[in-house]
């Protein structure tokens, strides 16, 4: 295994029979062998050096097309310059909120230069004065085609050197720049490659995942380069517009490995062919990873039902768990095995914080008394995972607490944020802020610590409530937020849900009834909002705390705001 990403890039430079297939927004392919990618990266690195950028300088990348991103990212790496990936705006209109967040990231990163395209550059130009560190703004087309007089100057790169800054997507907090070292990258890439038994001669990866996010960048650029596995890269916006493209591309290019978050499986299942006339063949897939957010068992069941008729092996689905502060991956479930499901007693879980499996579903027939989780598997060699209570004590199996992690994949901290770094790495453990437990050696995750809905002394993971609401006809999947607010005697439950229905009379009451009959909970208020009203991170995760803050300030653009009425019988 290589010691640095630069060494992996150099080694790939001799491989000219495979590499990256970059699709444009119309899905037209452009083939780049690893040899060509390496040569172009060196040319771009030399150009960046000629512009005065040096080892350790930060270079902000706001690039939507995978081809531009990969080549400039690796070009910066080849010169020892630290890329700072930022997500591009989804639209060129109404960019005030986007720019405020982007300016904040750029100021924290201390980036000396910004690379983007002409359209996005016009958006940034009026605010560049707010970022004192920015000395140059570069058009990616000009950068890629400008002449260069000198070859790339050789830079000494060490394992402990920072490679790039990965700003967290910020589903529960303001973004922070995770320092990703070469040691971190190579350790995590090794773990992923060995755990998934990646074969450079047989595997082909397919990804639509955004390259400014850890799963897309590390999983389908860095690890693929280290493993020397060919990759087909779909623009993220193409998937967003047409989710069916994901499985169609797997079929067309005979992909063997692909990943996505829970919501992507739901979108893809909805766009599955509805007749037997389709030529779709997914028998090639051997690893279909699901991670980045809690996994909804019903979503997996729907996906399997939709694509099994087209050759999908249900055992290819591989739940996983990870986060940017761990470089990427923390656990993977067993390969080529059925999803490992666990039904637990809700009362014991929510009140006593212990796990008691429900063996006899008929004996505990009330669905409000139980819930189901899917295993995210186990961690890798040289890494360790535990469950910890609020006092810092390691808990035994079957007890619920915070997930902590340690090993060579763990970041040294946040960029120029020593206090946040100390909190993150207390006692030599990475404190994930996620709640879960270990049962029979497997990790199960129920949600974020700071997102817990606490009512009458019981701890409810918000996803438990949100998934129930999503089952109500007319509610958009992946667009429901549940949180609690202060009440007179105890906290009260508020649910915010997006709907496209213009006539939504009775919808809020239906939601309230669904929650009560399924979970035994009373919603104090149900707020219906238009599509796109609920804030999300750049990777599509719900911003629950921001949604709650908007609700409390009366700033949510509501279609309807309903107090609950007297319940009917379930």
C-alpha positions, -999 to 999 in steps of 0.1 A, spaced: 0 0 0 12 35 -8 23 60 19 9 91 2 -17 100 -24 11 114 -45 28 80 -46 -5 64 -56 -9 90 -84 26 83 -96 20 45 -97 -12 49 -116 6 70 -142 18 38 -159 -17 24 -164 -30 34 -198 -57 7 -205 -82 20 -179 -90 50 -158 -119 75 -154 -150 78 -176 -164 112 -171 -200 117 -182 -212 152 -190 -247 165 -181 -261 148 -213 -243 116 -203 -218 118 -231 -186 100 -220 -150 113 -220 -124 86 -214 -93 94 -194 -67 67 -188 -49 68 -155 -18 77 -175 -36 107 -190 -50 118 -157 -15 117 -141 0 137 -169 -27 163 -168 -25 166 -130 12 173 -133 6 199 -159 -21 216 -138 2 213 -107 30 231 -127 6 259 -137 -5 264 -101 32 266 -91 38 292 -118 10 313 -104 29 315 -71 11 288 -51 33 267 -28 32 236 -7 6 239 21 -14 268 4 -51 262 2 -69 262 -31 -107 264 -31 -125 243 -57 -161 251 -67 -165 228 -97 -196 210 -108 -183 188 -136 -165 156 -123 -138 159 -151 -128 194 -140 -129 186 -103 -108 154 -105 -81 169 -127 -77 201 -107 -79 183 -74 -51 159 -84 -32 187 -99 -31 206 -66 -22 173 -48 7 168 -72 21 202 -62 16 198 -25 -12 224 -25 -42 217 -3 -75 215 -21 -106 229 -3 -137 214 -20 -168 235 -18 -202 226 -32 -214 246 -62 -247 265 -61 -277 245 -72 -290 275 -91 -275 307 -103 -304 327 -88 -311 335 -52 -276 327 -40 -274 349 -9 -276 321 16 -252 300 -5 -226 328 -7 -228 335 31 -219 299 38 -193 297 11 -176 329 23 -175 315 58 -157 284 46 -133 304 25 -124 327 54 -118 298 77 -97 279 52 -75 309 44 -76 299 7 -52 319 -14 -69 311 -47 -103 300 -60 -109 278 -91 -144 277 -107 -162 283 -140 -172 316 -155 -209 314 -144 -200 307 -108 -172 333 -109 -198 360 -116 -216 350 -85 -184 352 -63 -170 384 -77 -191 408 -56 -181 390 -24 -145 383 -29 -136 414 -9 -150 397 22 -122 370 19 -89 388 25 -68 356 19 -80 352 -17 -53 366 -41 -64 349 -73 -97 337 -89 -91 313 -117 -114 302 -145 -110 264 -147 -111 264 -185 -82 289 -186 -63 270 -160 -66 237 -179 -54 252 -212 -29 279 -203 6 272 -215 33 263 -189 70 268 -194 83 247 -166 78 211 -154 63 204 -120 88 211 -93 93 180 -72 78 184 -37 86 162 -7 54 148 7 53 130 41 26 108 56 18 133 83 14 162 58 -22 175 55 -35 165 20 -67 185 18 -94 201 40 -128 184 40 -154 208 53 -182 190 71 -217 192 56 -230 207 88 -262 188 95 -260 197 132 -234 225 134 -216 252 114 -191 237 89 -156 229 102 -125 221 82 -115 185 88 -77 181 83 -72 149 61 -36 138 61 -19 114 37 -17 89 66 -55 92 71 -62 87 34 -40 57 29 -52 40 61 -89 44 52 -84 36 15 -66 4 26 -94 -5 49 -121 0 22 -102 -19 -4 -94 -49 18 -129 -50 34 -147 -49 1 -121 -72 -16 -117 -48 -44 -102 -65 -75 -85 -40 -100 -88 -66 -128 -126 -73 -124 -142 -43 -106 -156 -11 -121 -171 16 -99 -200 38 -108 -208 70 -88 -230 101 -90 -220 112 -55 -208 148 -52 -170 151 -52 -170 178 -26 -183 152 -1 -162 125 15 -181 95 1 -177 107 -35 -142 121 -32 -125 95 -11 -146 65 -21 -146 71 -58 -115 91 -66 -89 84 -39 -96 48 -31 -102 40 -68 -69 56 -77 -51 36 -49 -68 4 -60 -64 12 -97 -100 5 -104 -118 22 -133 -146 46 -124 -176 59 -143 -185 94 -129 -220 108 -133 -226 145 -126 -245 149 -94 -271 172 -110 -279 146 -136 -289 121 -109 -309 148 -90 -329 155 -122 -332 119 -132 -326 94 -104 -331 65 -128 -298 73 -144 -280 56 -114 -290 20 -121 -291 26 -159 -254 36 -158 -246 6 -137 -263 -16 -163 -247 1 -193 -211 1 -180 -214 -32 -160 -206 -15 -128 -197 -38 -98 -194 -13 -70 -216 18 -63 -227 36 -32 -254 60 -21 -273 74 9 -306 61 21 -326 88 3 -310 79 -31 -323 43 -28 -358 57 -23 -355 79 -53 -341 52 -75 -368 27 -65 -395 52 -75 -379 54 -110 -375 17 -115 -389 2 -147 -426 -8 -141 -428 -35 -168 -409 -66 -179 -399 -50 -212 -369 -33 -198 -334 -47 -207 -320 -35 -174 -296 -60 -160 -281 -54 -125 -266 -89 -120 -231 -73 -124 -234 -55 -90 -216 -71 -62 -213 -41 -38 -242 -17 -34 -232 4 -4 -257 24 17 -244 50 42 -241 87 51 -274 87 71 -295 62 91 -308 34 70 -346 29 68 -355 -8 66 -386 0 45 -365 19 20 -342 -11 15 -372 -35 11 -387 -12 -15 -354 -10 -34 -350 -47 -34 -386 -53 -46 -381 -28 -74 -348 -41 -88 -347 -78 -79 -367 -86 -111 -338 -70 -130 -311 -92 -116 -302 -74 -84 -287 -97 -58 -303 -85 -25 -271 -96 -7 -251 -70 -26 -266 -43 -4 -239 -34 21 -248 -10 49 -219 11 62 -212 39 86 -187 67 84 -180 105 87 -155 131 75 -136 132 108 -128 95 103 -117 103 67 -146 83 53 -155 47 65 -158 35 101 -178 2 96 -190 -21 68 -216 -49 71 -207 -84 59 -204 -88 22 -227 -111 3 -249 -117 33 -286 -108 39 -292 -75 57 -288 -81 94 -320 -68 110 -327 -63 147 -362 -56 162 -359 -41 197 -382 -33 226 -390 4 222 -397 10 259 -364 -4 271 -345 14 244 -361 48 249 -364 48 287 -336 25 300 -311 29 271 -307 -8 268 -313 -32 239 -337 -61 244 -343 -79 211 -379 -89 203 -378 -126 194 -415 -132 192 -432 -105 171 -467 -120 177 -462 -118 215 -454 -81 211 -480 -74 185 -483 -37 191 -460 -20 166 -457 9 190 -438 -13 214 -410 -22 190 -389 -8 161 -364 -22 137 -328 -12 129 -303 -25 103 -267 -34 112 -239 -13 99 -214 -41 105 -180 -39 121 -148 -18 119 -115 -28 103 -81 -40 115 -60 -14 133 -92 5 143 -115 2 173 -151 12 180 -169 15 213 -200 29 229 -195 55 257 -218 71 282 -219 108 291 -193 103 319 -167 88 295 -172 52 305 -171 24 280 -205 6 279 -210 -31 274 -228 -46 245 -265 -39 243 -263 -5 260 -271 27 242 -246 56 241 -223 77 219 -203 59 193 -166 66 197 -138 55 173 -100 54 171 -73 44 146 -51 57 119 -81 70 98 -90 96 125 -82 132 117 -57 151 138 -84 178 142 -102 208 127 -82 234 108 -72 263 131 -99 253 156 -80 239 187 -110 240 211 -133 221 187 -105 196 180 -101 190 218 -138 183 222 -138 160 191 -108 139 203 -113 138 241 -95 109 258 -79 97 225 -113 88 210 -131 104 181 -165 114 195 -189 110 167 -219 126 183 -240 97 169 -261 74 192 -261 37 188 -251 4 203 -231 -28 197 -250 -61 196 -233 -95 189 -203 -75 176 -223 -54 151 -228 -16 152 -264 -2 151 -270 35 147 -302 54 157 -293 90 151 -275 121 162 -271 129 199 -281 165 195 -312 157 175 -329 134 200 -365 142 207 -371 140 244 -407 138 256 -419 127 290 -384 114 298 -382 92 267 -355 95 240 -369 93 205 -344 93 175 -360 118 151 -357 94 122 -382 71 140 -408 98 138 -398 111 104 -400 77 87 -435 71 101 -446 105 87 -431 97 53 -456 68 49 -485 93 48 -496 98 11 -487 133 -1 -456 137 20 -422 139 3 -398 112 13 -366 125 29 -383 159 36 -397 156 71 -381 170 103 -392 161 138 -380 181 169 -392 191 204 -399 225 218 -403 237 253 -438 232 268 -454 240 301 -447 207 318 -427 187 292 -413 192 257 -438 191 229 -434 174 195 -434 195 163 -433 180 129 -424 199 97 -432 181 64 -429 191 28 -458 184 4 -466 191 -32 -503 188 -27 -522 220 -32 -553 207 -15 -539 195 18 -570 196 39 -568 169 64 -532 160 57 -518 174 90 -544 155 109 -535 123 90 -499 128 100 -508 133 136 -529 101 136 -501 82 119 -477 92 146 -501 84 174 -512 50 161 -477 39 152 -456 54 180 -481 63 207 -469 99 205 -490 131 203 -478 158 180 -484 192 194 -481 208 159 -478 197 123 -464 223 99 -468 217 62 -444 235 39 -438 237 1 -412 216 -16 -376 229 -10 -386 247 23 -367 225 47 -330 234 48 -305 206 39 -268 202 37 -248 201 5 -250 163 6 -287 162 11 -289 157 48 -317 174 68 -306 204 89 -328 197 119 -315 224 142 -317 251 115 -353 240 107 -362 242 144 -346 277 146 -366 288 116 -398 275 131 -392 292 164 -385 325 146 -416 321 125 -396 321 93 -407 288 77 -427 294 46 -457 274 58 -486 262 36 -505 253 68 -498 253 105 -520 230 124 -525 223 161 -535 187 166 -572 179 172 -589 152 193 -575 119 181 -597 92 165 -594 55 173 -565 37 156 
